[in-house]
Amino acid sequence: MKGSVRIFFLALLCCAQISSAGEAWAARRPAGAAAAQKSASVKASSSVKNKAASFTRAQRPSSGSGNTAGAAKGKAVSGKKKGAAPVSRAETVRAYITMNLTGKKIVNSKNADQAIAPASLTKVLTMFVILDQVKSRKVSLDDKVVVSGKASGTGGSSLDLRAGQTVLLRDLLKGMAVVSGNDAAVAAAQHVAGTEAAFVRMMNKKARSLGMKRSIFKNVHGLPAKGQQSTARDMLALSRAYLAAHPQAITLFHSQPYMDFYTWHQNTNPLLGTLEGVDGLKTGFVASSGYNLITTARCGGERLVSVVLGAPNKEVRLREARRLLLEAYAKVHADNAGKKTKPSAKRS
């Protein structure tokens, strides 16, 4: 027992001597060496944290839809060189054309004859044919249309119509114009022509009569269909003829959000209410074409139409449509100013 106690106290004495020696060595060590050791320790800790953060970022799914587009976009942005030339705005859409219908002058254009899927711009022609039939008194806007199973089952944007539901033809037209309802387009077409196929034949006949030489339509709503195509110039011709034949129809397209069939419907045209003078006309999108838009507007008493096809996203479509219209507005104002300042001819 006495031997164990003696060993215990000897061990304590040794530990105290070792600790004292260590403290003395630390006190004698240069300050620079201590700082270097501390810096190395901090760097090591920071490196471990950075690696952990990198691993976390690599494992974390991208926000939004969860596809790789967001990651690719992030790489492109982070890898962008300082001072690199900005991308030309004219290259952000595949085709466009703007015309002053009053002055009968093309204001601007790009690839106006390039074949591109029209998407829901198709519905302008669908409505044109329907209103022609109304004008000839073959159908009435007050006709009660019974929605078929095929119409109610049409995909894409819709009014959520139910099979067997009864809807006025005028309400179907409004649903096509404001909400871009595909189900409304099929229901209206079936009411007018009996079948969608028969109505499509009427559409293509009408397109040919309007000089839309590069346009082919396969359905009444614009959903993807092999061979369905149009051009910016043809869409301009369609819009021009439509406004001339049915000027009252423009009121359908600039309708603000409304409640119908117990559903709140929002207008799909982004320029309505955001750019003065805009009163129509139609938006569209399918993957094969991108984002399309026909815009109608009034400026200085003159009627303007602008067509944008193939924008990569909604933001670019809105920006380019706005830019093209503002260019047309500036042209109208300049022309009007020139007319006012032009001296009158002197009488002889």
Secondary structure, DSSP 4 states (H G I P E B T S, - for coil): -HHHHHHHHHHHHHHHHHHHHHHHHHHHS-HHHHHHHHHHHHHHHHHHHHHHHHHHHHHSPPSTT-SSHHHHHHHHHHTPPTTPPPPPGGGSSSEEEEEETTTTEEEEEESTT--B--GGGHHHHHHHHHHHHHHTTSS-TTPEEEPPHHHHT--SS-----TT-EEEHHHHHHHHHHT--HHHHHHHHHHHHSSHHHHHHHHHHHHHHTT-TT-B--SSS----TT-BB-HHHHHHHHHHHHHH-GGGHHHHT---EEETTEEE----TTTTTSTTEEEEEEEEETTTEEEEEEEEEETTEEEEEEEEEESSHHHHHHHHHHHHHHHHHHHHHHHHHHHHSPPPPP-
